[in-house]
Amino acid sequence: MVALQIRDVPEDLRDRLAAIAEERGQSLQAYLFDLVRDEVRRRDNLAVLERFSRSAYGTRLGEGDVTDVLRTARAERDAQLGVPGGDE
């Protein structure tokens, strides 16, 4: 594993970050690691979504078809679970 260092962080910013970490029950290092990891995951997710939006992946069903399929599946599930109104 490598170490990262951020220089010239204003003291008030560091204090605020430390307070947030403490509120979450984390060390400042653990909190900052989570922030960096989550940012990378978001970027990865956005890249995947971008690839899908530019491709032919997906369904040939229209929005209404998908809505009907979901409604039917949910009604069947609710009926199996005995949820009132599940057989509508």
Distance bins in CASP14 RR format, pairs under 12 A and 6 or more apart:
PFRMAT RR
TARGET T0000
AUTHOR 0000-0000-0000
RMODE 2
METHOD distances of the structure
MODEL  1
1 33 0 0 0 0 0 1 0 0 0 0 0
2 33 0 0 0 0 0 1 0 0 0 0 0
2 36 0 0 0 0 0 1 0 0 0 0 0
3 29 0 0 0 0 0 1 0 0 0 0 0
3 32 0 0 0 0 0 1 0 0 0 0 0
3 33 0 0 0 0 0 1 0 0 0 0 0
4 29 0 0 0 0 0 1 0 0 0 0 0
4 32 0 0 0 0 1 0 0 0 0 0 0
4 33 0 0 0 0 1 0 0 0 0 0 0
4 35 0 0 0 0 0 1 0 0 0 0 0
4 36 1 0 0 1 0 0 0 0 0 0 0
4 37 0 0 0 0 0 1 0 0 0 0 0
5 29 0 0 0 0 0 1 0 0 0 0 0
5 32 0 0 0 0 0 1 0 0 0 0 0
6 13 0 0 0 0 0 1 0 0 0 0 0
6 14 0 0 0 0 1 0 0 0 0 0 0
6 17 0 0 0 0 0 1 0 0 0 0 0
6 28 0 0 0 0 0 1 0 0 0 0 0
6 29 0 0 0 0 0 1 0 0 0 0 0
6 32 0 0 0 0 1 0 0 0 0 0 0
6 35 0 0 0 0 0 1 0 0 0 0 0
6 36 0 0 0 0 0 1 0 0 0 0 0
7 14 0 0 0 0 0 1 0 0 0 0 0
8 14 0 0 0 0 0 1 0 0 0 0 0
9 15 0 0 0 0 0 1 0 0 0 0 0
9 16 0 0 0 0 0 1 0 0 0 0 0
9 17 0 0 0 0 1 0 0 0 0 0 0
9 18 0 0 0 0 0 1 0 0 0 0 0
9 28 0 0 0 0 0 1 0 0 0 0 0
9 32 0 0 0 0 0 1 0 0 0 0 0
10 16 0 0 0 0 1 0 0 0 0 0 0
10 17 0 0 0 0 0 1 0 0 0 0 0
11 17 0 0 0 0 0 1 0 0 0 0 0
11 18 0 0 0 0 0 1 0 0 0 0 0
12 18 0 0 0 0 0 1 0 0 0 0 0
12 19 0 0 0 0 0 1 0 0 0 0 0
13 19 0 0 0 0 0 1 0 0 0 0 0
13 20 0 0 0 0 0 1 0 0 0 0 0
13 28 0 0 0 0 0 1 0 0 0 0 0
13 32 0 0 0 0 0 1 0 0 0 0 0
14 20 0 0 0 0 0 1 0 0 0 0 0
14 21 0 0 0 0 0 1 0 0 0 0 0
14 28 1 0 0 1 0 0 0 0 0 0 0
14 31 0 0 0 0 0 1 0 0 0 0 0
14 32 0 0 0 0 0 1 0 0 0 0 0
15 21 0 0 0 0 0 1 0 0 0 0 0
15 22 0 0 0 0 0 1 0 0 0 0 0
15 28 0 0 0 0 0 1 0 0 0 0 0
16 22 0 0 0 0 0 1 0 0 0 0 0
16 23 0 0 0 0 0 1 0 0 0 0 0
16 28 0 0 0 0 0 1 0 0 0 0 0
16 31 0 0 0 0 0 1 0 0 0 0 0
17 23 0 0 0 0 0 1 0 0 0 0 0
17 24 0 0 0 0 0 1 0 0 0 0 0
17 26 0 0 0 0 0 1 0 0 0 0 0
17 27 0 0 0 0 0 1 0 0 0 0 0
17 28 1 0 0 1 0 0 0 0 0 0 0
17 29 0 0 0 0 0 1 0 0 0 0 0
17 30 0 0 0 0 0 1 0 0 0 0 0
17 31 1 0 0 1 0 0 0 0 0 0 0
17 32 1 0 0 1 0 0 0 0 0 0 0
17 34 0 0 0 0 0 1 0 0 0 0 0
17 35 0 0 0 0 1 0 0 0 0 0 0
18 24 0 0 0 0 0 1 0 0 0 0 0
18 25 0 0 0 0 0 1 0 0 0 0 0
18 26 0 0 0 0 1 0 0 0 0 0 0
18 27 0 0 0 0 1 0 0 0 0 0 0
18 28 1 0 1 0 0 0 0 0 0 0 0
18 29 0 0 0 0 0 1 0 0 0 0 0
18 30 0 0 0 0 0 1 0 0 0 0 0
18 31 0 0 0 0 1 0 0 0 0 0 0
18 32 0 0 0 0 1 0 0 0 0 0 0
19 25 0 0 0 0 0 1 0 0 0 0 0
19 26 0 0 0 0 0 1 0 0 0 0 0
19 28 0 0 0 0 1 0 0 0 0 0 0
19 31 0 0 0 0 0 1 0 0 0 0 0
20 26 0 0 0 0 1 0 0 0 0 0 0
20 27 0 0 0 0 0 1 0 0 0 0 0
20 28 0 0 0 0 1 0 0 0 0 0 0
20 30 0 0 0 0 0 1 0 0 0 0 0
20 31 1 0 0 1 0 0 0 0 0 0 0
20 32 0 0 0 0 1 0 0 0 0 0 0
20 34 0 0 0 0 0 1 0 0 0 0 0
20 35 0 0 0 0 1 0 0 0 0 0 0
21 27 1 0 0 1 0 0 0 0 0 0 0
21 28 1 0 1 0 0 0 0 0 0 0 0
21 29 0 0 0 0 1 0 0 0 0 0 0
21 30 1 0 0 1 0 0 0 0 0 0 0
21 31 1 1 0 0 0 0 0 0 0 0 0
21 32 1 0 0 1 0 0 0 0 0 0 0
21 33 0 0 0 0 0 1 0 0 0 0 0
21 34 0 0 0 0 1 0 0 0 0 0 0
21 35 0 0 0 0 1 0 0 0 0 0 0
22 28 0 0 0 0 1 0 0 0 0 0 0
22 30 0 0 0 0 0 1 0 0 0 0 0
22 31 0 0 0 0 1 0 0 0 0 0 0
23 31 0 0 0 0 1 0 0 0 0 0 0
24 30 0 0 0 0 1 0 0 0 0 0 0
24 31 1 0 0 1 0 0 0 0 0 0 0
24 32 0 0 0 0 0 1 0 0 0 0 0
24 34 0 0 0 0 1 0 0 0 0 0 0
24 35 0 0 0 0 0 1 0 0 0 0 0
25 31 0 0 0 0 1 0 0 0 0 0 0
25 34 0 0 0 0 0 1 0 0 0 0 0
26 32 0 0 0 0 1 0 0 0 0 0 0
26 33 0 0 0 0 1 0 0 0 0 0 0
26 34 1 0 0 1 0 0 0 0 0 0 0
26 35 0 0 0 0 0 1 0 0 0 0 0
27 33 0 0 0 0 1 0 0 0 0 0 0
27 34 0 0 0 0 0 1 0 0 0 0 0
28 34 0 0 0 0 0 1 0 0 0 0 0
28 35 0 0 0 0 0 1 0 0 0 0 0
29 35 0 0 0 0 0 1 0 0 0 0 0
29 36 0 0 0 0 0 1 0 0 0 0 0
30 36 0 0 0 0 0 1 0 0 0 0 0
30 37 0 0 0 0 0 1 0 0 0 0 0
31 37 0 0 0 0 0 1 0 0 0 0 0
31 38 0 0 0 0 0 1 0 0 0 0 0
32 38 0 0 0 0 0 1 0 0 0 0 0
32 39 0 0 0 0 0 1 0 0 0 0 0
33 39 0 0 0 0 0 1 0 0 0 0 0
33 40 0 0 0 0 0 1 0 0 0 0 0
34 40 0 0 0 0 0 1 0 0 0 0 0
34 41 0 0 0 0 0 1 0 0 0 0 0
35 41 0 0 0 0 0 1 0 0 0 0 0
35 42 0 0 0 0 0 1 0 0 0 0 0
36 42 0 0 0 0 0 1 0 0 0 0 0
36 43 0 0 0 0 0 1 0 0 0 0 0
37 43 0 0 0 0 0 1 0 0 0 0 0
37 44 0 0 0 0 0 1 0 0 0 0 0
38 44 0 0 0 0 0 1 0 0 0 0 0
38 45 0 0 0 0 0 1 0 0 0 0 0
39 45 0 0 0 0 0 1 0 0 0 0 0
39 46 0 0 0 0 0 1 0 0 0 0 0
40 46 0 0 0 0 0 1 0 0 0 0 0
40 47 0 0 0 0 0 1 0 0 0 0 0
41 47 0 0 0 0 0 1 0 0 0 0 0
41 48 0 0 0 0 0 1 0 0 0 0 0
42 48 0 0 0 0 0 1 0 0 0 0 0
42 49 0 0 0 0 0 1 0 0 0 0 0
43 49 0 0 0 0 0 1 0 0 0 0 0
43 50 0 0 0 0 0 1 0 0 0 0 0
44 50 0 0 0 0 0 1 0 0 0 0 0
44 51 0 0 0 0 0 1 0 0 0 0 0
45 51 0 0 0 0 0 1 0 0 0 0 0
45 52 0 0 0 0 0 1 0 0 0 0 0
46 52 0 0 0 0 0 1 0 0 0 0 0
46 53 0 0 0 0 0 1 0 0 0 0 0
47 53 0 0 0 0 0 1 0 0 0 0 0
47 54 0 0 0 0 0 1 0 0 0 0 0
48 54 0 0 0 0 0 1 0 0 0 0 0
48 55 0 0 0 0 0 1 0 0 0 0 0
48 57 0 0 0 0 0 1 0 0 0 0 0
49 55 0 0 0 0 0 1 0 0 0 0 0
49 57 0 0 0 0 0 1 0 0 0 0 0
51 57 0 0 0 0 1 0 0 0 0 0 0
52 58 1 0 0 1 0 0 0 0 0 0 0
52 59 0 0 0 0 0 1 0 0 0 0 0
58 66 0 0 0 0 0 1 0 0 0 0 0
59 65 0 0 0 0 1 0 0 0 0 0 0
59 66 1 0 0 1 0 0 0 0 0 0 0
59 69 0 0 0 0 1 0 0 0 0 0 0
60 66 0 0 0 0 0 1 0 0 0 0 0
61 67 0 0 0 0 1 0 0 0 0 0 0
61 68 0 0 0 0 1 0 0 0 0 0 0
61 69 1 0 0 1 0 0 0 0 0 0 0
61 70 0 0 0 0 0 1 0 0 0 0 0
62 68 0 0 0 0 1 0 0 0 0 0 0
62 69 0 0 0 0 0 1 0 0 0 0 0
63 69 0 0 0 0 0 1 0 0 0 0 0
63 70 0 0 0 0 0 1 0 0 0 0 0
64 70 0 0 0 0 1 0 0 0 0 0 0
64 71 0 0 0 0 1 0 0 0 0 0 0
64 72 0 0 0 0 0 1 0 0 0 0 0
65 71 0 0 0 0 0 1 0 0 0 0 0
65 72 0 0 0 0 0 1 0 0 0 0 0
66 72 0 0 0 0 0 1 0 0 0 0 0
66 73 0 0 0 0 0 1 0 0 0 0 0
67 73 0 0 0 0 0 1 0 0 0 0 0
67 74 0 0 0 0 0 1 0 0 0 0 0
68 74 0 0 0 0 0 1 0 0 0 0 0
68 75 0 0 0 0 0 1 0 0 0 0 0
69 75 0 0 0 0 0 1 0 0 0 0 0
69 76 0 0 0 0 0 1 0 0 0 0 0
70 76 0 0 0 0 0 1 0 0 0 0 0
70 77 0 0 0 0 0 1 0 0 0 0 0
71 77 0 0 0 0 0 1 0 0 0 0 0
71 78 0 0 0 0 0 1 0 0 0 0 0
71 86 0 0 0 0 0 1 0 0 0 0 0
71 88 0 0 0 0 1 0 0 0 0 0 0
72 78 0 0 0 0 0 1 0 0 0 0 0
72 79 0 0 0 0 0 1 0 0 0 0 0
72 86 0 0 0 0 0 1 0 0 0 0 0
72 87 0 0 0 0 0 1 0 0 0 0 0
72 88 0 0 0 0 0 1 0 0 0 0 0
73 79 0 0 0 0 0 1 0 0 0 0 0
73 80 0 0 0 0 0 1 0 0 0 0 0
73 86 0 0 0 0 0 1 0 0 0 0 0
74 80 0 0 0 0 0 1 0 0 0 0 0
74 81 0 0 0 0 0 1 0 0 0 0 0
74 83 0 0 0 0 1 0 0 0 0 0 0
74 85 0 0 0 0 0 1 0 0 0 0 0
74 86 1 0 0 1 0 0 0 0 0 0 0
74 87 0 0 0 0 0 1 0 0 0 0 0
74 88 0 0 0 0 1 0 0 0 0 0 0
75 81 0 0 0 0 0 1 0 0 0 0 0
75 82 0 0 0 0 0 1 0 0 0 0 0
75 83 0 0 0 0 1 0 0 0 0 0 0
75 84 0 0 0 0 0 1 0 0 0 0 0
75 85 0 0 0 0 1 0 0 0 0 0 0
75 86 1 0 1 0 0 0 0 0 0 0 0
75 87 1 0 0 1 0 0 0 0 0 0 0
75 88 1 0 0 1 0 0 0 0 0 0 0
76 82 0 0 0 0 0 1 0 0 0 0 0
76 83 0 0 0 0 0 1 0 0 0 0 0
76 85 0 0 0 0 0 1 0 0 0 0 0
76 86 0 0 0 0 1 0 0 0 0 0 0
76 87 0 0 0 0 1 0 0 0 0 0 0
76 88 0 0 0 0 0 1 0 0 0 0 0
77 83 0 0 0 0 1 0 0 0 0 0 0
77 85 0 0 0 0 0 1 0 0 0 0 0
77 86 0 0 0 0 1 0 0 0 0 0 0
77 87 0 0 0 0 0 1 0 0 0 0 0
78 84 0 0 0 0 1 0 0 0 0 0 0
78 85 1 0 0 1 0 0 0 0 0 0 0
78 86 1 1 0 0 0 0 0 0 0 0 0
78 87 1 0 0 1 0 0 0 0 0 0 0
78 88 0 0 0 0 1 0 0 0 0 0 0
79 85 0 0 0 0 1 0 0 0 0 0 0
79 86 1 0 1 0 0 0 0 0 0 0 0
79 87 1 0 1 0 0 0 0 0 0 0 0
79 88 0 0 0 0 1 0 0 0 0 0 0
80 86 0 0 0 0 1 0 0 0 0 0 0
80 87 0 0 0 0 1 0 0 0 0 0 0
81 87 0 0 0 0 0 1 0 0 0 0 0
END
